[in-house]
């Protein structure tokens, strides 16, 4: 199956996932066909070098959340690879590893909320970057207005979306979201100034004008 076929299969899967909060088994997407490198060909780029060089590109940090099968079981994961995609229609995109255990739960819901983290939320990001833990324990949040996905307290912005399309990209999936609502908090009750959390060369940082 080629990449276009796998992308179409991913979209068909999402459209057939049923009601957003319905639990059930999630079939993994097929792995892409990867051609082996011949003895007389140049070896692939070293993954460590790839990370080192691309780590020079500073990014913001988000947490992507989705409602669970019950209100007590929401899903979420930390995500750097988030970007605005289209103004008309309003679309955003994020990338997620095909091995992610959280993505199938978001796919099942068919909706999600992107929470843009503030400079004071490094610890919150670390919490959502770890698999197999109760990521939402003690984390204040409320339902986003359209999808009901968790909107995290203290985030500098939120974007409430429905899954619009899914494309394959090597060992990741490219998820396109249709924006249904978005906003920023009127004020931070703890007095934070709305500065973003940044990630650069494997470390968190703050923006200085």
C-alpha contacts under 8 A as a table, 3 or more apart, distances in Angstrom:
res1	aa1	res2	aa2	distance
1	X	5	X	5.82
1	X	6	X	6.43
1	X	32	X	7.74
1	X	33	X	7.57
2	X	5	X	5.23
2	X	6	X	6.25
2	X	32	X	7.30
2	X	33	X	7.29
3	X	6	X	5.07
3	X	7	X	6.13
3	X	32	X	6.85
3	X	167	X	7.84
3	X	168	X	6.15
4	X	7	X	5.11
4	X	8	X	6.22
4	X	167	X	7.80
4	X	168	X	7.95
5	X	8	X	5.10
5	X	9	X	6.11
6	X	9	X	4.90
6	X	10	X	6.11
6	X	29	X	7.54
6	X	30	X	7.10
6	X	32	X	7.97
6	X	167	X	7.64
6	X	168	X	6.88
7	X	10	X	5.02
7	X	11	X	6.34
7	X	166	X	5.94
7	X	167	X	4.63
7	X	168	X	5.80
8	X	11	X	5.16
8	X	12	X	6.14
8	X	166	X	7.99
8	X	167	X	7.93
9	X	12	X	5.04
9	X	13	X	6.02
10	X	13	X	5.03
10	X	14	X	6.29
10	X	29	X	6.98
10	X	166	X	6.06
10	X	167	X	7.45
11	X	14	X	5.10
11	X	15	X	6.18
11	X	165	X	5.91
11	X	166	X	5.95
12	X	15	X	5.10
12	X	16	X	6.13
13	X	16	X	5.18
13	X	17	X	6.07
14	X	17	X	5.14
14	X	107	X	6.19
14	X	108	X	6.87
14	X	110	X	6.60
15	X	18	X	7.30
17	X	20	X	7.63
17	X	107	X	7.87
17	X	108	X	5.70
17	X	109	X	7.89
17	X	110	X	7.80
18	X	22	X	6.76
18	X	108	X	7.75
19	X	22	X	5.33
19	X	109	X	7.41
20	X	108	X	6.35
20	X	109	X	4.05
20	X	110	X	5.83
20	X	111	X	7.38
21	X	67	X	6.99
21	X	68	X	6.08
21	X	69	X	4.59
21	X	70	X	7.12
21	X	108	X	7.55
21	X	109	X	5.69
22	X	69	X	5.63
22	X	108	X	7.52
22	X	109	X	7.54
23	X	69	X	5.35
23	X	108	X	7.49
26	X	104	X	6.26
26	X	108	X	7.50
28	X	104	X	7.90
29	X	98	X	7.87
31	X	171	X	7.95
32	X	168	X	7.93
32	X	170	X	6.65
32	X	171	X	7.80
37	X	41	X	6.24
37	X	42	X	7.63
37	X	43	X	6.78
37	X	44	X	7.80
38	X	41	X	5.24
45	X	49	X	7.24
45	X	50	X	6.70
46	X	49	X	5.29
46	X	50	X	6.18
47	X	50	X	4.90
47	X	51	X	6.22
48	X	51	X	5.21
48	X	52	X	6.14
49	X	52	X	4.94
49	X	53	X	6.12
50	X	53	X	5.50
50	X	54	X	6.07
51	X	54	X	5.26
51	X	55	X	5.68
52	X	55	X	5.15
52	X	56	X	7.20
52	X	201	X	7.21
53	X	56	X	5.79
54	X	57	X	5.72
55	X	58	X	7.04
55	X	200	X	5.98
55	X	201	X	4.64
55	X	202	X	6.79
56	X	200	X	6.16
56	X	201	X	5.71
57	X	200	X	6.60
57	X	201	X	7.92
58	X	198	X	6.67
58	X	199	X	5.63
58	X	200	X	4.67
58	X	201	X	7.69
59	X	80	X	6.41
59	X	81	X	7.89
59	X	198	X	5.66
59	X	199	X	5.38
59	X	200	X	6.82
60	X	80	X	6.22
60	X	116	X	7.63
60	X	117	X	7.77
60	X	196	X	6.78
60	X	197	X	5.93
60	X	198	X	4.65
60	X	199	X	6.19
61	X	78	X	7.29
61	X	79	X	6.11
61	X	80	X	4.80
61	X	82	X	8.00
61	X	116	X	6.26
61	X	117	X	5.85
61	X	125	X	7.74
61	X	196	X	7.98
61	X	197	X	6.07
61	X	198	X	6.18
61	X	199	X	6.82
62	X	78	X	5.84
62	X	79	X	5.16
62	X	80	X	6.08
62	X	82	X	7.39
62	X	114	X	6.36
62	X	115	X	5.28
62	X	116	X	4.48
62	X	117	X	5.41
62	X	125	X	7.71
63	X	76	X	6.51
63	X	77	X	5.50
63	X	78	X	4.39
63	X	79	X	5.68
63	X	114	X	5.90
63	X	115	X	5.09
63	X	116	X	6.71
63	X	117	X	7.22
63	X	125	X	7.09
63	X	128	X	7.14
64	X	76	X	5.34
64	X	77	X	5.55
64	X	78	X	6.43
64	X	79	X	6.72
64	X	112	X	6.60
64	X	113	X	5.66
64	X	114	X	4.56
64	X	115	X	6.17
65	X	74	X	7.20
65	X	75	X	5.47
65	X	76	X	4.08
65	X	77	X	6.74
65	X	106	X	7.55
65	X	112	X	5.44
65	X	113	X	5.24
65	X	114	X	6.53
65	X	115	X	7.68
65	X	149	X	5.97
65	X	150	X	5.86
65	X	151	X	7.69
66	X	74	X	5.86
66	X	75	X	5.14
66	X	76	X	6.31
66	X	105	X	7.74
66	X	106	X	5.57
66	X	109	X	6.72
66	X	111	X	6.27
66	X	112	X	4.48
66	X	113	X	6.35
66	X	148	X	7.74
66	X	149	X	4.52
66	X	150	X	6.38
67	X	70	X	7.58
67	X	71	X	6.93
67	X	73	X	7.26
67	X	74	X	4.60
67	X	75	X	6.28
67	X	106	X	7.70
67	X	109	X	6.57
67	X	111	X	7.83
67	X	112	X	7.44
67	X	147	X	7.88
67	X	148	X	6.41
67	X	149	X	4.77
67	X	150	X	6.73
68	X	71	X	6.20
68	X	72	X	7.26
68	X	73	X	4.74
68	X	74	X	4.08
68	X	75	X	6.08
68	X	105	X	7.23
68	X	109	X	7.10
69	X	73	X	6.42
69	X	74	X	7.53
70	X	73	X	5.46
70	X	74	X	7.40
71	X	74	X	6.50
74	X	136	X	7.79
74	X	149	X	7.71
74	X	150	X	7.33
75	X	102	X	6.36
75	X	105	X	6.59
75	X	106	X	6.78
76	X	102	X	6.61
76	X	128	X	6.64
76	X	135	X	7.54
77	X	102	X	6.83
77	X	128	X	4.91
77	X	129	X	5.90
78	X	125	X	5.88
78	X	126	X	7.67
78	X	128	X	5.14
78	X	129	X	5.05
79	X	82	X	6.82
79	X	94	X	7.61
79	X	95	X	7.76
79	X	96	X	7.68
80	X	199	X	7.95
81	X	94	X	5.32
81	X	95	X	5.51
81	X	96	X	7.94
82	X	92	X	7.49
82	X	93	X	5.76
82	X	94	X	4.31
82	X	95	X	6.93
83	X	92	X	5.86
83	X	93	X	5.48
83	X	94	X	6.44
84	X	91	X	6.58
84	X	92	X	4.44
84	X	93	X	6.37
85	X	90	X	7.67
85	X	91	X	5.29
85	X	92	X	4.71
85	X	93	X	6.17
86	X	89	X	6.10
86	X	90	X	5.29
86	X	91	X	4.78
86	X	92	X	6.68
87	X	90	X	4.52
87	X	91	X	6.57
88	X	91	X	7.62
89	X	178	X	7.64
90	X	178	X	6.13
90	X	179	X	5.55
91	X	176	X	6.68
91	X	177	X	5.53
91	X	178	X	4.79
91	X	179	X	5.73
92	X	176	X	5.79
92	X	177	X	5.23
92	X	178	X	6.73
92	X	179	X	7.09
93	X	174	X	6.83
93	X	175	X	5.48
93	X	176	X	4.41
93	X	177	X	5.93
94	X	174	X	6.02
94	X	175	X	5.41
94	X	176	X	6.75
95	X	172	X	6.34
95	X	173	X	5.59
95	X	174	X	4.67
95	X	175	X	6.01
96	X	100	X	6.92
96	X	103	X	7.20
96	X	172	X	5.42
96	X	173	X	5.41
96	X	174	X	6.80
96	X	175	X	7.62
97	X	100	X	5.31
97	X	171	X	6.14
97	X	172	X	4.24
97	X	173	X	6.24
98	X	103	X	8.00
98	X	171	X	5.78
98	X	172	X	4.98
98	X	173	X	6.08
100	X	103	X	5.59
100	X	104	X	7.68
101	X	104	X	6.39
101	X	105	X	7.69
101	X	131	X	7.85
102	X	105	X	5.48
102	X	106	X	6.60
103	X	106	X	5.05
103	X	107	X	6.03
104	X	107	X	4.91
104	X	108	X	6.04
105	X	108	X	5.05
105	X	109	X	6.35
106	X	109	X	5.09
106	X	110	X	6.18
106	X	111	X	6.72
106	X	112	X	6.72
107	X	110	X	5.03
107	X	111	X	7.48
107	X	163	X	7.68
109	X	112	X	7.69
110	X	162	X	5.98
110	X	163	X	5.37
111	X	147	X	6.03
111	X	149	X	7.32
111	X	160	X	7.90
111	X	161	X	5.72
111	X	162	X	4.16
111	X	163	X	5.56
112	X	147	X	6.83
112	X	149	X	5.64
112	X	160	X	6.21
112	X	161	X	5.37
112	X	162	X	6.24
112	X	163	X	7.48
113	X	144	X	7.22
113	X	147	X	7.77
113	X	149	X	5.61
113	X	150	X	6.84
113	X	151	X	6.80
113	X	158	X	6.65
113	X	159	X	5.45
113	X	160	X	4.42
113	X	161	X	5.87
114	X	158	X	5.51
114	X	159	X	5.05
114	X	160	X	6.57
114	X	161	X	7.90
115	X	151	X	6.63
115	X	152	X	6.56
115	X	155	X	5.91
115	X	156	X	7.57
115	X	157	X	6.07
115	X	158	X	4.61
115	X	159	X	6.72
116	X	155	X	5.54
116	X	156	X	5.60
116	X	157	X	5.11
116	X	158	X	6.05
116	X	196	X	7.69
117	X	121	X	6.07
117	X	125	X	7.77
117	X	154	X	7.56
117	X	155	X	4.78
117	X	156	X	5.81
117	X	157	X	7.49
117	X	196	X	6.23
117	X	197	X	5.77
118	X	121	X	5.51
118	X	154	X	7.07
118	X	155	X	5.66
118	X	156	X	5.43
118	X	194	X	6.06
118	X	195	X	5.66
118	X	196	X	4.30
118	X	197	X	4.79
119	X	122	X	6.85
119	X	194	X	7.58
119	X	195	X	5.54
119	X	196	X	4.78
119	X	197	X	3.85
119	X	198	X	7.22
119	X	205	X	7.44
119	X	206	X	5.79
119	X	207	X	7.98
120	X	192	X	7.69
120	X	197	X	7.07
121	X	124	X	5.11
121	X	125	X	6.33
121	X	154	X	7.92
121	X	197	X	6.98
122	X	125	X	5.11
122	X	126	X	6.38
122	X	197	X	7.05
122	X	204	X	6.94
123	X	126	X	5.09
123	X	127	X	6.31
124	X	127	X	5.10
124	X	128	X	6.52
125	X	128	X	5.28
125	X	129	X	6.20
126	X	129	X	5.00
126	X	130	X	6.71
127	X	130	X	5.77
127	X	135	X	5.94
128	X	131	X	7.63
128	X	135	X	5.69
130	X	133	X	6.81
130	X	135	X	7.93
134	X	137	X	5.65
135	X	139	X	7.90
136	X	139	X	5.12
136	X	140	X	7.99
139	X	152	X	7.47
139	X	153	X	7.79
140	X	152	X	6.22
140	X	153	X	5.48
141	X	150	X	5.75
141	X	151	X	5.27
141	X	152	X	4.37
141	X	153	X	5.23
142	X	150	X	5.51
142	X	151	X	5.24
142	X	152	X	6.74
142	X	153	X	7.62
143	X	147	X	7.67
143	X	148	X	4.35
143	X	149	X	5.34
143	X	150	X	4.85
143	X	151	X	5.71
144	X	147	X	6.07
144	X	148	X	4.65
144	X	149	X	5.32
144	X	150	X	6.02
144	X	151	X	5.41
144	X	160	X	6.51
145	X	148	X	5.98
145	X	160	X	7.63
145	X	181	X	7.30
146	X	160	X	6.82
146	X	180	X	6.84
146	X	181	X	6.90
147	X	160	X	6.65
147	X	161	X	7.08
147	X	162	X	7.48
149	X	160	X	7.56
151	X	158	X	6.92
152	X	155	X	5.93
154	X	188	X	6.44
155	X	158	X	7.08
155	X	185	X	7.81
156	X	184	X	5.97
156	X	185	X	6.71
156	X	194	X	5.45
156	X	195	X	7.53
156	X	196	X	7.07
157	X	182	X	7.55
157	X	183	X	5.77
157	X	184	X	4.37
157	X	185	X	6.84
158	X	182	X	5.53
158	X	183	X	5.63
158	X	184	X	6.40
159	X	179	X	6.70
159	X	180	X	7.85
159	X	181	X	6.14
159	X	182	X	4.31
159	X	183	X	6.75
160	X	179	X	5.92
160	X	180	X	5.73
160	X	181	X	5.06
160	X	182	X	5.75
161	X	177	X	5.48
161	X	178	X	5.26
161	X	179	X	4.49
161	X	180	X	5.41
161	X	181	X	7.09
162	X	177	X	5.45
162	X	178	X	5.25
162	X	179	X	6.75
162	X	180	X	7.25
163	X	166	X	7.79
163	X	175	X	7.17
163	X	176	X	6.22
163	X	177	X	4.64
163	X	178	X	6.30
164	X	175	X	7.69
164	X	176	X	5.38
164	X	177	X	4.89
164	X	178	X	5.43
165	X	175	X	6.10
165	X	176	X	5.08
165	X	177	X	7.00
166	X	173	X	6.67
166	X	174	X	5.64
166	X	175	X	4.63
166	X	176	X	6.10
167	X	173	X	5.77
167	X	174	X	4.97
167	X	175	X	6.53
168	X	171	X	7.90
168	X	172	X	6.47
168	X	173	X	4.74
168	X	174	X	6.03
169	X	172	X	5.13
169	X	173	X	5.43
169	X	174	X	6.37
170	X	173	X	7.57
179	X	182	X	7.37
185	X	188	X	6.79
187	X	191	X	7.69
188	X	191	X	5.28
188	X	192	X	5.79
188	X	193	X	7.49
188	X	194	X	7.82
189	X	192	X	7.79
192	X	195	X	7.63
195	X	206	X	7.30
195	X	207	X	6.58
196	X	206	X	6.69
196	X	207	X	6.64
197	X	204	X	6.85
197	X	205	X	6.33
197	X	206	X	5.78
197	X	207	X	7.56
198	X	204	X	5.52
198	X	205	X	4.98
198	X	206	X	5.80
198	X	207	X	7.17
199	X	202	X	6.61
199	X	203	X	5.58
199	X	204	X	4.55
199	X	205	X	6.01
200	X	203	X	5.41
200	X	204	X	6.39
200	X	205	X	7.10
